[in-house]
Amino acid sequence: MVNKQSPFDYVKDPDEIYRRSFANVRAEASLDRFSDSAAAIAVRLIHACGMVDIASQLRFSDSAPEVGHAAVKNGVPIFVDSKMVGSGIIQNRLHQNNQVICTLNDDRVPDLAAKLGTTRSAAAVDLWGDCLEGAIAVFGNAPTALFHLLENIAVGGPKPAIILGFPVGFIGAAESKDALIDHAGDVSYITLLGRQGGSAIAAAAVNALAGDIT
């Protein structure tokens, strides 16, 4: 049914919505402390959740935007902690056809989780194997998965090029991000302090790195 006379006054042009959305973010958010490349990513993260106040909680390691951008452009695999994160990544931005890999539903995960005495999300990280070296690791849900990756790195396991750490929740989320900042070593990272995070923000970080950040 075509509604010729809507009682609602709203913007319908997608290009105008896009333009005004990002203009509003830049007008309302405090971005002065960021480099131009970090600000470009911060804008997309803010847009993904609609909260300009997260700008004060975003943390970037040195050169993280450039490292992440180069990794995407080089076609490295993108490992995600949940299908929700993977579904939010815009495939046509991945011009090198990067593989987006989620091992959470692998048949081996339940037994591995029981053996390790941890969550399925954490156990799934072990299945990333050596392919993780130089790849992109993205966390939008499970703090235990981020903690487990940091544990593996600490004992000499494969290192991704960058970790995008956005676990969400009330148990372990804030602590896992603090651990990322304190123990990432020479691995680049982008994260959001505190309990906030989630699949949409994590996917937005990948989409931002896949775009023009200059």
GROMACS elastic network, one bead per residue, 0.5 to 0.9 nm:
[ bonds ]
;  ai    aj funct       b0    kb
    3     6     6  0.61441   500
    5     8     6  0.87037   500
    6     9     6  0.75261   500
   11    14     6  0.80851   500
   11    16     6  0.74964   500
   11    17     6  0.66228   500
   12    15     6  0.88731   500
   12    16     6  0.78682   500
   12    17     6  0.72949   500
   13    16     6  0.52999   500
   13    17     6  0.62339   500
   13    18     6  0.87265   500
   14    18     6  0.61194   500
   14    19     6  0.85827   500
   15    18     6  0.51024   500
   15    19     6  0.61278   500
   15    20     6  0.85666   500
   16    19     6  0.50739   500
   16    20     6  0.59775   500
   16    21     6  0.82528   500
   17    20     6  0.53699   500
   17    21     6  0.58579   500
   17    22     6  0.86597   500
   18    21     6  0.52414   500
   18    22     6  0.64461   500
   18    23     6  0.85967   500
   19    22     6  0.56691   500
   19    23     6  0.61803   500
   19    24     6  0.86681   500
   20    24     6  0.59695   500
   20    25     6  0.85688   500
   21    24     6  0.52418   500
   21    25     6  0.63708   500
   21    26     6  0.88471   500
   21    47     6  0.73862   500
   22    25     6  0.50112   500
   22    26     6  0.62530   500
   22    27     6  0.85352   500
   22    43     6  0.69802   500
   22    44     6  0.79314   500
   22    47     6  0.71325   500
   23    26     6  0.52494   500
   23    27     6  0.61300   500
   23    28     6  0.86546   500
   24    28     6  0.60334   500
   24    29     6  0.83306   500
   25    28     6  0.52926   500
   25    29     6  0.57228   500
   25    43     6  0.63238   500
   25    44     6  0.87622   500
   25    46     6  0.71124   500
   25    47     6  0.69105   500
   25    50     6  0.85760   500
   25    51     6  0.89034   500
   25    52     6  0.67698   500
   26    29     6  0.55559   500
   26    30     6  0.78270   500
   26    31     6  0.75102   500
   26    39     6  0.89115   500
   26    43     6  0.68073   500
   26    52     6  0.89967   500
   27    30     6  0.82628   500
   28    52     6  0.67634   500
   29    32     6  0.89921   500
   29    43     6  0.82133   500
   29    46     6  0.84572   500
   29    51     6  0.88609   500
   29    52     6  0.51291   500
   29    53     6  0.69458   500
   29    54     6  0.87152   500
   29    55     6  0.67362   500
   30    33     6  0.77906   500
   30    52     6  0.79118   500
   30    53     6  0.81123   500
   30    55     6  0.65382   500
   30    56     6  0.75159   500
   31    34     6  0.56826   500
   31    35     6  0.85419   500
   31    38     6  0.89061   500
   31    39     6  0.60723   500
   31    42     6  0.79184   500
   31    43     6  0.85250   500
   31    55     6  0.69129   500
   31    56     6  0.84954   500
   32    35     6  0.78903   500
   32    39     6  0.81787   500
   33    39     6  0.85060   500
   34    37     6  0.77604   500
   34    38     6  0.55224   500
   34    39     6  0.53375   500
   34    40     6  0.89793   500
   34    42     6  0.85025   500
   34    60     6  0.89008   500
   35    38     6  0.51662   500
   35    39     6  0.59695   500
   35    40     6  0.85774   500
   36    39     6  0.50859   500
   36    40     6  0.62619   500
   36    41     6  0.88797   500
   36   213     6  0.75262   500
   36   214     6  0.64408   500
   37    40     6  0.51829   500
   37    41     6  0.66159   500
   37    42     6  0.87510   500
   37    63     6  0.89971   500
   37    65     6  0.60964   500
   37    66     6  0.74973   500
   37   212     6  0.86507   500
   37   214     6  0.53413   500
   38    41     6  0.51859   500
   38    42     6  0.60786   500
   38    43     6  0.86472   500
   38    60     6  0.74072   500
   38    63     6  0.87822   500
   38    64     6  0.81046   500
   38    65     6  0.59684   500
   38    66     6  0.88668   500
   38   213     6  0.76375   500
   39    43     6  0.60874   500
   39    44     6  0.87309   500
   39   213     6  0.83302   500
   40    43     6  0.53399   500
   40    44     6  0.67409   500
   40   208     6  0.75139   500
   40   212     6  0.82534   500
   40   213     6  0.55034   500
   40   214     6  0.74746   500
   41    44     6  0.52636   500
   41    45     6  0.63455   500
   41    46     6  0.87060   500
   41    65     6  0.76039   500
   41   204     6  0.84359   500
   41   205     6  0.66787   500
   41   207     6  0.89211   500
   41   208     6  0.54368   500
   41   209     6  0.71092   500
   41   213     6  0.69237   500
   42    45     6  0.50707   500
   42    46     6  0.61117   500
   42    47     6  0.84887   500
   42    54     6  0.86810   500
   42    55     6  0.66459   500
   42    58     6  0.75418   500
   42   205     6  0.84304   500
   42   208     6  0.86945   500
   43    46     6  0.51706   500
   43    47     6  0.60923   500
   43    48     6  0.86460   500
   43    52     6  0.85521   500
   43    55     6  0.84385   500
   43   208     6  0.89221   500
   44    48     6  0.61576   500
   44    49     6  0.89521   500
   44   201     6  0.84020   500
   44   204     6  0.63316   500
   44   205     6  0.72684   500
   44   207     6  0.83499   500
   44   208     6  0.63231   500
   45    48     6  0.50930   500
   45    49     6  0.67373   500
   45    50     6  0.84928   500
   45    51     6  0.88695   500
   45    54     6  0.85073   500
   45    55     6  0.87130   500
   45   200     6  0.84949   500
   45   201     6  0.55673   500
   45   202     6  0.81480   500
   45   204     6  0.58660   500
   45   205     6  0.63904   500
   45   208     6  0.81285   500
   46    49     6  0.54986   500
   46    50     6  0.55907   500
   46    51     6  0.55909   500
   46    52     6  0.55778   500
   46    53     6  0.81601   500
   46    54     6  0.68211   500
   46    55     6  0.73057   500
   46   201     6  0.80892   500
   47    50     6  0.51691   500
   47    51     6  0.74026   500
   47    52     6  0.80688   500
   47   201     6  0.88111   500
   47   204     6  0.86660   500
   48    51     6  0.83489   500
   48   200     6  0.61671   500
   48   201     6  0.57278   500
   48   203     6  0.89187   500
   48   204     6  0.64217   500
   49    52     6  0.84663   500
   49   197     6  0.87831   500
   49   200     6  0.73201   500
   49   201     6  0.67125   500
   51    54     6  0.61185   500
   51    55     6  0.84481   500
   52    55     6  0.60860   500
   52    56     6  0.86864   500
   53    56     6  0.62079   500
   53    57     6  0.77629   500
   54    57     6  0.51576   500
   54    58     6  0.64053   500
   54   192     6  0.74691   500
   54   193     6  0.86371   500
   54   196     6  0.85469   500
   55    58     6  0.54392   500
   55    59     6  0.87941   500
   55   192     6  0.86406   500
   56    59     6  0.84164   500
   56   192     6  0.89651   500
   56   193     6  0.89950   500
   57   191     6  0.83238   500
   57   192     6  0.54913   500
   57   193     6  0.52014   500
   57   194     6  0.76642   500
   58   190     6  0.74243   500
   58   191     6  0.58555   500
   58   193     6  0.64057   500
   59   181     6  0.83506   500
   59   189     6  0.80522   500
   59   190     6  0.57616   500
   59   191     6  0.53225   500
   59   192     6  0.61446   500
   59   193     6  0.74009   500
   60    63     6  0.78141   500
   60    64     6  0.60152   500
   60    65     6  0.77530   500
   60   181     6  0.89960   500
   60   188     6  0.79568   500
   60   189     6  0.60235   500
   60   191     6  0.67024   500
   60   192     6  0.89920   500
   61    64     6  0.53237   500
   61    65     6  0.85392   500
   61   181     6  0.80481   500
   61   187     6  0.85599   500
   61   188     6  0.56571   500
   61   189     6  0.54940   500
   61   190     6  0.65768   500
   62    65     6  0.83295   500
   62   188     6  0.72233   500
   62   189     6  0.85235   500
   63    66     6  0.53729   500
   63    67     6  0.61023   500
   63    68     6  0.85752   500
   63   188     6  0.75417   500
   64    67     6  0.50425   500
   64    68     6  0.59331   500
   64    69     6  0.83389   500
   64   162     6  0.71718   500
   64   187     6  0.89353   500
   64   188     6  0.52551   500
   64   189     6  0.59216   500
   64   190     6  0.67333   500
   65    68     6  0.52510   500
   65    69     6  0.59659   500
   65    70     6  0.85244   500
   65   188     6  0.87702   500
   65   189     6  0.86981   500
   65   190     6  0.80955   500
   65   209     6  0.67611   500
   65   213     6  0.76192   500
   66    69     6  0.50892   500
   66    70     6  0.60834   500
   66    71     6  0.85466   500
   66   209     6  0.82121   500
   66   213     6  0.82307   500
   67    70     6  0.52629   500
   67    71     6  0.62032   500
   67    72     6  0.88164   500
   67   161     6  0.70388   500
   67   162     6  0.70597   500
   67   188     6  0.72000   500
   68    71     6  0.50480   500
   68    72     6  0.63240   500
   68    73     6  0.86222   500
   68   136     6  0.75253   500
   68   161     6  0.71189   500
   68   162     6  0.60023   500
   68   163     6  0.86802   500
   68   188     6  0.79793   500
   68   189     6  0.85319   500
   68   206     6  0.82893   500
   68   209     6  0.59737   500
   68   210     6  0.83400   500
   69    72     6  0.53119   500
   69    73     6  0.62228   500
   69    74     6  0.86000   500
   69   206     6  0.87209   500
   69   208     6  0.83462   500
   69   210     6  0.59950   500
   69   211     6  0.77980   500
   69   212     6  0.85131   500
   69   213     6  0.78581   500
   70    73     6  0.50125   500
   70    74     6  0.59905   500
   70    75     6  0.87439   500
   70   209     6  0.83183   500
   70   210     6  0.87034   500
   71    74     6  0.50692   500
   71    75     6  0.65776   500
   71    76     6  0.59059   500
   71    77     6  0.87565   500
   71   134     6  0.76993   500
   71   135     6  0.69959   500
   71   136     6  0.72057   500
   71   161     6  0.69251   500
   71   162     6  0.81667   500
   71   209     6  0.87406   500
   72    75     6  0.53258   500
   72    76     6  0.60945   500
   72    77     6  0.82127   500
   72    78     6  0.82338   500
   72    94     6  0.70971   500
   72    95     6  0.86130   500
   72    96     6  0.77246   500
   72    98     6  0.71858   500
   72   135     6  0.86708   500
   72   136     6  0.79472   500
   72   206     6  0.81882   500
   72   209     6  0.69357   500
   72   210     6  0.58944   500
   73    76     6  0.78098   500
   73    94     6  0.75992   500
   73    95     6  0.73099   500
   73    96     6  0.64612   500
   73    98     6  0.86234   500
   73   209     6  0.88528   500
   73   210     6  0.70224   500
   74    96     6  0.69273   500
   74    98     6  0.84044   500
   75    78     6  0.88408   500
   75    94     6  0.77356   500
   75    95     6  0.79143   500
   75    97     6  0.64057   500
   75    99     6  0.78948   500
   75   135     6  0.89000   500
   76    96     6  0.84139   500
   76    97     6  0.88715   500
   76    98     6  0.57314   500
   76    99     6  0.73363   500
   76   134     6  0.72270   500
   76   135     6  0.52420   500
   76   136     6  0.70901   500
   77    98     6  0.53338   500
   77   100     6  0.61211   500
   77   101     6  0.71839   500
   77   131     6  0.76950   500
   77   132     6  0.76623   500
   77   134     6  0.85600   500
   77   135     6  0.53377   500
   77   136     6  0.63975   500
   77   137     6  0.86800   500
   78    86     6  0.87427   500
   78    98     6  0.67171   500
   78    99     6  0.59929   500
   78   101     6  0.60804   500
   78   102     6  0.87261   500
   78   132     6  0.85536   500
   78   135     6  0.61683   500
   78   137     6  0.60969   500
   78   138     6  0.72691   500
   78   206     6  0.87349   500
   79    86     6  0.84633   500
   79    99     6  0.81889   500
   79   100     6  0.59437   500
   79   102     6  0.60420   500
   79   103     6  0.83636   500
   79   125     6  0.87340   500
   79   128     6  0.74563   500
   79   132     6  0.76181   500
   79   135     6  0.75103   500
   79   136     6  0.60530   500
   79   138     6  0.60102   500
   79   139     6  0.86180   500
   80    83     6  0.73655   500
   80    84     6  0.88105   500
   80    85     6  0.63262   500
   80    86     6  0.62400   500
   80   100     6  0.71302   500
   80   101     6  0.61055   500
   80   102     6  0.52534   500
   80   103     6  0.81070   500
   80   104     6  0.89213   500
   80   136     6  0.84397   500
   80   137     6  0.61158   500
   80   139     6  0.60419   500
   80   140     6  0.79119   500
   81    84     6  0.85479   500
   81    85     6  0.71790   500
   81    86     6  0.83549   500
   81   101     6  0.86648   500
   81   102     6  0.61111   500
   81   103     6  0.76263   500
   81   104     6  0.68750   500
   81   121     6  0.65245   500
   81   122     6  0.84771   500
   81   124     6  0.78288   500
   81   125     6  0.76840   500
   81   137     6  0.81839   500
   81   138     6  0.64711   500
   81   139     6  0.53216   500
   81   140     6  0.67990   500
   81   141     6  0.68600   500
   81   142     6  0.69593   500
   81   145     6  0.70635   500
   81   146     6  0.86626   500
   82    85     6  0.55147   500
   82    86     6  0.66967   500
   82    87     6  0.88635   500
   82   102     6  0.60716   500
   82   103     6  0.80821   500
   82   104     6  0.65304   500
   82   105     6  0.89744   500
   82   121     6  0.79179   500
   82   138     6  0.89985   500
   82   139     6  0.78003   500
   82   140     6  0.74224   500
   82   141     6  0.70274   500
   82   142     6  0.83592   500
   82   199     6  0.79742   500
   83    87     6  0.60280   500
   83    88     6  0.86890   500
   83   101     6  0.87344   500
   83   102     6  0.63165   500
   83   103     6  0.89468   500
   83   104     6  0.80098   500
   83   199     6  0.88955   500
   84    87     6  0.51408   500
   84    88     6  0.64824   500
   84   140     6  0.83881   500
   84   141     6  0.88506   500
   84   199     6  0.58734   500
   84   200     6  0.80290   500
   84   203     6  0.85608   500
   85    88     6  0.53266   500
   85    89     6  0.68439   500
   85   102     6  0.89962   500
   85   138     6  0.79100   500
   85   139     6  0.77961   500
   85   140     6  0.63431   500
   85   141     6  0.83045   500
   85   198     6  0.81747   500
   85   200     6  0.67220   500
   85   201     6  0.85788   500
   85   202     6  0.64286   500
   85   203     6  0.53269   500
   85   204     6  0.89954   500
   86    89     6  0.54662   500
   86    90     6  0.87800   500
   86   100     6  0.63966   500
   86   101     6  0.75731   500
   86   102     6  0.73652   500
   86   199     6  0.83464   500
   86   203     6  0.69120   500
   87    90     6  0.78399   500
   87    91     6  0.89944   500
   87   199     6  0.89037   500
   87   203     6  0.79828   500
   88    91     6  0.88669   500
   88   199     6  0.73344   500
   88   200     6  0.63818   500
   88   201     6  0.89915   500
   88   202     6  0.83931   500
   88   203     6  0.51238   500
   88   204     6  0.73389   500
   88   207     6  0.85628   500
   89    92     6  0.89715   500
   89    93     6  0.83522   500
   89    94     6  0.87950   500
   89   100     6  0.84593   500
   89   200     6  0.89002   500
   89   202     6  0.88254   500
   89   203     6  0.51157   500
   89   204     6  0.70805   500
   89   205     6  0.89011   500
   89   206     6  0.66338   500
   89   207     6  0.60655   500
   90    93     6  0.56631   500
   90    94     6  0.73028   500
   90   203     6  0.82698   500
   90   204     6  0.88141   500
   90   206     6  0.85692   500
   90   207     6  0.63416   500
   91    94     6  0.53740   500
   91    95     6  0.81095   500
   91    97     6  0.76079   500
   91    98     6  0.85173   500
   91   207     6  0.88382   500
   92    95     6  0.64698   500
   92    97     6  0.82105   500
   93    96     6  0.87316   500
   93    97     6  0.86740   500
   93   207     6  0.69739   500
   93   210     6  0.59381   500
   93   211     6  0.69140   500
   94    97     6  0.52531   500
   94    98     6  0.60343   500
   94   207     6  0.84193   500
   94   210     6  0.63658   500
   94   211     6  0.88513   500
   95    98     6  0.76892   500
   95   210     6  0.83977   500
   97   100     6  0.89114   500
  101   128     6  0.84961   500
  102   105     6  0.76179   500
  102   106     6  0.85306   500
  102   124     6  0.81458   500
  102   128     6  0.87020   500
  103   106     6  0.52912   500
  103   109     6  0.79739   500
  103   121     6  0.85794   500
  103   124     6  0.54418   500
  103   125     6  0.74226   500
  103   127     6  0.67030   500
  103   128     6  0.74241   500
  104   107     6  0.86791   500
  104   109     6  0.67788   500
  104   120     6  0.67303   500
  104   121     6  0.59782   500
  104   122     6  0.87549   500
  104   123     6  0.81348   500
  104   124     6  0.51595   500
  104   125     6  0.81492   500
  105   108     6  0.83300   500
  105   109     6  0.69735   500
  105   110     6  0.88192   500
  105   120     6  0.86924   500
  105   124     6  0.81305   500
  106   109     6  0.56159   500
  106   110     6  0.83942   500
  106   124     6  0.76762   500
  106   127     6  0.86817   500
  107   110     6  0.69927   500
  107   111     6  0.83467   500
  108   111     6  0.59334   500
  108   112     6  0.62418   500
  108   113     6  0.87376   500
  108   124     6  0.85051   500
  108   127     6  0.87280   500
  109   112     6  0.50321   500
  109   113     6  0.59508   500
  109   114     6  0.85783   500
  109   120     6  0.59591   500
  109   121     6  0.83113   500
  109   123     6  0.60673   500
  109   124     6  0.58115   500
  109   127     6  0.82935   500
  110   113     6  0.51444   500
  110   114     6  0.62989   500
  110   115     6  0.86851   500
  110   119     6  0.85403   500
  110   120     6  0.60951   500
  110   123     6  0.79924   500
  110   124     6  0.89235   500
  111   114     6  0.50917   500
  111   115     6  0.61625   500
  111   116     6  0.86278   500
  111   120     6  0.88903   500
  111   123     6  0.89746   500
  112   115     6  0.50102   500
  112   116     6  0.61017   500
  112   117     6  0.83280   500
  112   118     6  0.86594   500
  112   120     6  0.78135   500
  112   123     6  0.59523   500
  112   124     6  0.81465   500
  112   126     6  0.87811   500
  113   116     6  0.51427   500
  113   117     6  0.57513   500
  113   118     6  0.52491   500
  113   119     6  0.56641   500
  113   120     6  0.52273   500
  113   121     6  0.82558   500
  113   122     6  0.74202   500
  113   123     6  0.50190   500
  113   124     6  0.80123   500
  114   118     6  0.66759   500
  114   119     6  0.80537   500
  114   120     6  0.83954   500
  114   123     6  0.87479   500
  115   118     6  0.80374   500
  116   119     6  0.84716   500
  116   123     6  0.72601   500
  117   123     6  0.89566   500
  118   121     6  0.83056   500
  118   122     6  0.65026   500
  118   123     6  0.68468   500
  118   144     6  0.77804   500
  119   122     6  0.52916   500
  119   123     6  0.63074   500
  119   124     6  0.86393   500
  119   142     6  0.88534   500
  119   144     6  0.68844   500
  119   145     6  0.79334   500
  120   123     6  0.50118   500
  120   124     6  0.60053   500
  120   125     6  0.88479   500
  120   145     6  0.84764   500
  121   124     6  0.52145   500
  121   125     6  0.69052   500
  121   141     6  0.88471   500
  121   142     6  0.63727   500
  121   143     6  0.87437   500
  121   144     6  0.68971   500
  121   145     6  0.53736   500
  122   125     6  0.54821   500
  122   126     6  0.75347   500
  122   142     6  0.76331   500
  122   143     6  0.83393   500
  122   144     6  0.53375   500
  122   146     6  0.73994   500
  122   147     6  0.78009   500
  122   148     6  0.57260   500
  122   149     6  0.78139   500
  123   126     6  0.56026   500
  123   127     6  0.74645   500
  123   144     6  0.89908   500
  123   145     6  0.74182   500
  123   148     6  0.79432   500
  124   127     6  0.54298   500
  124   128     6  0.73063   500
  124   145     6  0.77700   500
  125   128     6  0.54830   500
  125   129     6  0.78840   500
  125   145     6  0.64355   500
  125   146     6  0.85401   500
  125   148     6  0.72544   500
  125   149     6  0.65961   500
  126   129     6  0.59894   500
  126   148     6  0.84261   500
  126   149     6  0.80451   500
  126   152     6  0.83556   500
  127   130     6  0.89260   500
  128   131     6  0.61292   500
  128   132     6  0.58036   500
  129   132     6  0.60097   500
  129   133     6  0.83239   500
  129   157     6  0.85411   500
  129   158     6  0.73642   500
  130   133     6  0.57506   500
  130   157     6  0.80754   500
  130   158     6  0.57967   500
  130   159     6  0.86863   500
  131   134     6  0.79112   500
  131   135     6  0.71641   500
  131   158     6  0.79119   500
  131   160     6  0.88752   500
  132   135     6  0.50887   500
  132   136     6  0.73639   500
  132   137     6  0.76376   500
  132   158     6  0.58954   500
  132   159     6  0.63795   500
  132   160     6  0.54561   500
  132   161     6  0.85765   500
  133   136     6  0.86409   500
  133   157     6  0.86322   500
  133   161     6  0.71587   500
  134   158     6  0.80493   500
  134   159     6  0.62308   500
  134   162     6  0.77579   500
  135   159     6  0.77956   500
  135   161     6  0.53429   500
  135   162     6  0.71380   500
  135   163     6  0.89095   500
  136   160     6  0.55645   500
  136   161     6  0.58838   500
  136   162     6  0.53297   500
  136   163     6  0.61553   500
  136   164     6  0.76668   500
  136   206     6  0.88779   500
  137   160     6  0.63885   500
  137   161     6  0.81275   500
  137   162     6  0.64707   500
  137   164     6  0.61653   500
  137   165     6  0.81767   500
  138   146     6  0.87157   500
  138   162     6  0.85674   500
  138   163     6  0.59935   500
  138   165     6  0.62221   500
  138   166     6  0.77208   500
  138   202     6  0.65480   500
  138   203     6  0.79848   500
  138   205     6  0.87828   500
  138   206     6  0.81186   500
  139   142     6  0.66768   500
  139   143     6  0.78597   500
  139   145     6  0.75250   500
  139   146     6  0.66324   500
  139   163     6  0.78959   500
  139   164     6  0.61342   500
  139   165     6  0.50744   500
  139   166     6  0.54013   500
  139   167     6  0.56385   500
  139   198     6  0.80984   500
  139   199     6  0.77816   500
  139   202     6  0.64493   500
  139   203     6  0.89949   500
  140   143     6  0.85253   500
  140   164     6  0.82957   500
  140   165     6  0.68506   500
  140   168     6  0.65607   500
  140   197     6  0.63315   500
  140   200     6  0.76054   500
  140   201     6  0.72042   500
  140   202     6  0.50648   500
  140   203     6  0.77689   500
  141   145     6  0.84990   500
  141   166     6  0.70499   500
  141   168     6  0.53982   500
  141   169     6  0.78038   500
  141   173     6  0.85587   500
  141   197     6  0.76554   500
  141   198     6  0.55455   500
  141   199     6  0.63822   500
  141   202     6  0.87670   500
  142   145     6  0.53526   500
  142   146     6  0.68385   500
  142   147     6  0.89077   500
  142   166     6  0.86591   500
  142   167     6  0.53344   500
  142   168     6  0.70676   500
  142   169     6  0.83460   500
  142   172     6  0.86278   500
  142   173     6  0.75809   500
  143   146     6  0.52240   500
  143   147     6  0.61877   500
  143   148     6  0.85731   500
  143   165     6  0.87981   500
  143   166     6  0.84796   500
  143   167     6  0.52904   500
  143   168     6  0.73540   500
  143   169     6  0.81535   500
  143   171     6  0.79417   500
  143   172     6  0.55931   500
  143   173     6  0.50225   500
  143   174     6  0.82729   500
  143   175     6  0.81046   500
  143   176     6  0.56266   500
  143   177     6  0.81009   500
  144   147     6  0.50099   500
  144   148     6  0.59995   500
  144   149     6  0.86159   500
  144   167     6  0.88871   500
  144   172     6  0.73461   500
  144   173     6  0.83748   500
  144   176     6  0.76147   500
  145   148     6  0.50779   500
  145   149     6  0.62690   500
  145   150     6  0.87247   500
  145   167     6  0.88259   500
  146   149     6  0.52068   500
  146   150     6  0.63721   500
  146   151     6  0.86918   500
  146   163     6  0.88803   500
  146   165     6  0.71907   500
  146   167     6  0.77694   500
  146   176     6  0.64289   500
  146   177     6  0.81034   500
  146   179     6  0.89572   500
  146   180     6  0.78545   500
  147   150     6  0.51801   500
  147   151     6  0.62285   500
  147   152     6  0.87578   500
  147   172     6  0.89135   500
  147   175     6  0.89438   500
  147   176     6  0.57803   500
  147   177     6  0.86445   500
  147   179     6  0.74748   500
  147   180     6  0.79088   500
  148   152     6  0.62086   500
  148   153     6  0.86285   500
  149   152     6  0.50730   500
  149   153     6  0.62138   500
  149   154     6  0.85867   500
  149   157     6  0.85261   500
  149   159     6  0.89253   500
  150   153     6  0.50662   500
  150   154     6  0.61058   500
  150   155     6  0.88758   500
  150   179     6  0.79567   500
  150   180     6  0.71067   500
  150   183     6  0.71474   500
  150   184     6  0.69688   500
  151   154     6  0.50949   500
  151   155     6  0.66644   500
  151   157     6  0.84958   500
  152   155     6  0.54327   500
  152   156     6  0.65864   500
  152   158     6  0.76609   500
  152   159     6  0.88340   500
  153   156     6  0.51778   500
  153   158     6  0.63178   500
  153   159     6  0.62412   500
  153   184     6  0.82021   500
  154   157     6  0.70653   500
  154   183     6  0.80453   500
  154   184     6  0.86919   500
  154   185     6  0.88866   500
  156   159     6  0.83435   500
  159   162     6  0.83077   500
  159   187     6  0.69262   500
  160   163     6  0.67625   500
  160   187     6  0.68383   500
  160   188     6  0.83664   500
  161   187     6  0.61130   500
  161   188     6  0.64026   500
  161   189     6  0.86053   500
  162   187     6  0.58255   500
  162   189     6  0.52188   500
  162   190     6  0.78313   500
  163   180     6  0.84759   500
  163   184     6  0.85347   500
  163   187     6  0.72645   500
  163   188     6  0.63006   500
  163   190     6  0.65567   500
  163   191     6  0.82379   500
  164   188     6  0.86753   500
  164   189     6  0.56882   500
  164   190     6  0.50322   500
  164   191     6  0.59954   500
  164   202     6  0.67821   500
  164   205     6  0.72200   500
  164   206     6  0.81106   500
  165   176     6  0.83581   500
  165   177     6  0.64853   500
  165   180     6  0.75959   500
  165   189     6  0.71585   500
  165   190     6  0.62125   500
  165   192     6  0.71330   500
  165   197     6  0.83928   500
  165   202     6  0.73640   500
  166   173     6  0.80567   500
  166   177     6  0.75724   500
  166   190     6  0.83598   500
  166   191     6  0.57612   500
  166   192     6  0.60264   500
  166   193     6  0.83381   500
  166   195     6  0.88929   500
  166   196     6  0.74881   500
  166   198     6  0.59949   500
  166   199     6  0.78183   500
  166   201     6  0.71093   500
  166   202     6  0.57637   500
  167   172     6  0.85773   500
  167   173     6  0.54074   500
  167   174     6  0.80353   500
  167   176     6  0.78132   500
  167   177     6  0.77835   500
  167   191     6  0.89364   500
  167   192     6  0.86516   500
  167   195     6  0.76774   500
  167   196     6  0.74732   500
  167   197     6  0.54431   500
  167   198     6  0.58627   500
  167   199     6  0.81751   500
  167   202     6  0.83275   500
  168   171     6  0.87011   500
  168   172     6  0.86140   500
  168   173     6  0.54798   500
  168   174     6  0.80240   500
  168   194     6  0.83565   500
  168   195     6  0.54454   500
  168   196     6  0.52148   500
  168   198     6  0.51083   500
  168   199     6  0.84793   500
  169   172     6  0.72494   500
  169   173     6  0.54747   500
  169   174     6  0.80097   500
  169   194     6  0.88072   500
  169   195     6  0.52603   500
  169   196     6  0.68334   500
  169   197     6  0.78396   500
  169   198     6  0.84238   500
  170   173     6  0.63346   500
  170   174     6  0.78075   500
  170   194     6  0.89759   500
  170   195     6  0.59942   500
  170   196     6  0.89292   500
  171   174     6  0.78002   500
  171   175     6  0.82601   500
  171   195     6  0.83412   500
  172   175     6  0.50603   500
  172   176     6  0.57947   500
  172   177     6  0.85919   500
  172   195     6  0.83419   500
  173   176     6  0.52772   500
  173   177     6  0.65346   500
  173   178     6  0.88246   500
  173   193     6  0.85788   500
  173   194     6  0.67961   500
  173   195     6  0.54805   500
  173   196     6  0.79570   500
  173   197     6  0.85092   500
  174   177     6  0.53782   500
  174   178     6  0.63682   500
  174   179     6  0.87289   500
  174   192     6  0.85863   500
  174   193     6  0.60411   500
  174   195     6  0.51590   500
  174   196     6  0.80898   500
  175   178     6  0.50519   500
  175   179     6  0.61402   500
  175   180     6  0.86038   500
  175   193     6  0.87310   500
  175   194     6  0.77698   500
  175   195     6  0.88210   500
  176   180     6  0.61910   500
  176   181     6  0.88208   500
  177   181     6  0.63802   500
  177   182     6  0.86234   500
  177   191     6  0.66568   500
  177   192     6  0.72443   500
  177   193     6  0.62084   500
  177   194     6  0.75588   500
  178   181     6  0.52419   500
  178   182     6  0.62021   500
  178   183     6  0.84768   500
  178   193     6  0.72297   500
  178   194     6  0.85251   500
  179   182     6  0.50310   500
  179   183     6  0.56612   500
  179   184     6  0.76733   500
  180   183     6  0.53645   500
  180   184     6  0.52026   500
  180   185     6  0.87593   500
  180   189     6  0.77432   500
  180   191     6  0.82518   500
  181   184     6  0.59033   500
  181   185     6  0.83680   500
  181   189     6  0.77148   500
  181   190     6  0.89456   500
  181   191     6  0.82777   500
  182   185     6  0.76110   500
  183   186     6  0.89103   500
  184   187     6  0.53536   500
  184   188     6  0.72320   500
  184   189     6  0.75636   500
  185   188     6  0.81281   500
  190   205     6  0.83288   500
  191   197     6  0.86985   500
  192   195     6  0.83947   500
  192   196     6  0.70489   500
  192   197     6  0.67255   500
  193   196     6  0.72525   500
  193   197     6  0.85346   500
  194   197     6  0.82619   500
  197   200     6  0.79908   500
  197   201     6  0.61200   500
  197   202     6  0.72449   500
  198   201     6  0.56710   500
  198   202     6  0.62391   500
  198   203     6  0.86938   500
  199   202     6  0.50938   500
  199   203     6  0.60010   500
  199   204     6  0.83756   500
  200   203     6  0.52733   500
  200   204     6  0.60242   500
  200   205     6  0.86907   500
  201   205     6  0.62413   500
  201   206     6  0.89132   500
  202   205     6  0.52208   500
  202   206     6  0.68254   500
  202   207     6  0.89214   500
  203   206     6  0.52422   500
  203   207     6  0.62807   500
  203   208     6  0.86075   500
  204   208     6  0.59503   500
  204   209     6  0.85433   500
  205   208     6  0.50849   500
  205   209     6  0.62693   500
  205   210     6  0.86399   500
  206   209     6  0.51367   500
  206   210     6  0.61832   500
  206   211     6  0.88044   500
  207   210     6  0.50513   500
  207   211     6  0.64496   500
  208   211     6  0.52620   500
  208   212     6  0.75149   500
  208   213     6  0.71975   500
  209   212     6  0.74303   500
  209   213     6  0.68932   500
  210   213     6  0.83802   500
